[in-house]
Amino acid sequence: MIARVPATSANMGPGFDSLGMAVTLWAEVGLVDVDPMPNGGRPADGHHLASVAFAAAGGVGSLWVKSPIPMGRGIGYSAAVRVAGILLACAQRNGHGGDSDAVLAEHGAEVLALATELEGHADNAAPALLGGVVASAGDRSIQVPLQLDPAVVMWVPSFTTRTDQSRSRLGPTVDLADAVFNIGRVAYLVAALAAGDVDALHHATQDRIHQPARFEASPGSHAAYEAAVAAGAWCSWLSGSGPTVASLCSIEFAEELAAALPANGHTKVLRIDHGGASLEYN
């Protein structure tokens, strides 16, 4: 068995801890005693996030991990490998052969609940499991219907961000006007995605709750955000807690947009992953 789980971009501007998008970059996790490690695969010790999640879900054995998802960049590495570890444990309990869709259908709620518990919130875990754009509220998550299939251009700097440190910059209270501002933008963003209204996306992804403080601490990310908007992106946001910046645009414009972003980071031209987590059986 090999679990294959996409990277994610959380928050999407105003959707703090509630919105996330799966993108076409995948972590792979397998059982050492069942699957030979692929090129680039590395053994995961007992402290690795995938191994901890695997054990928490009742998995037995050792894991290998292969992942091009950068760690500490706000692209959902921790959620991807945790979902993969939990999914492998559930599949192991179900037997080493069978139907991937059946395992996901039977154990999907368990995977999401435990991954959310380990992550602390579902905005990365839910799209990693389900694919697409996902809205989460408490223990409930649902895919947002999409009427567009854009390029997702990720600007990824060399430095990292720790989510706990990034969260410490946010105040303990939110001004009522800012809360109303964000609630309206989240509703507008979900409607814009469902309607395929690209002209609405820039307005819909504005935020007053978490991005200002995080951009202040990461001026390079703010410069990338400003450059993306100025170059013609439909919208742009700080991916997760940063420092990566995600932007949406037409597929035809993606390379031009990537070239317009600051040179002190590398770019990834991706798409929305609509499939979510999967299991492959040898």
Buried (B, 14 or more C-beta within 10 A) or exposed (E): BBBBBBBBBBBBBBBBBBBBBBBBBBBBBBBBEBBEBEEEBEEBEEEBBBBBBBBBBEBEBBBBBBBEBBEBBBBBBBBBBBBBBBBBBBBBEBEEEEEBEEBBEEBBEBBBBBBBBBBBBBBBBBBBBBBBBBBBEEEEBEBBEBEBEBBBBBBBBEEEBEBEEBBEBBEEEBEEEBEEBBEBBBEBBBEBBBEBBBEBBBEBBBBBBBBBBBBEBBEBBBBBBBBBBEBEBBBBBBBBBBBBBBBBBBEEBBBEBBEBBBEEBEBBBBBBBBEBBBBEBE
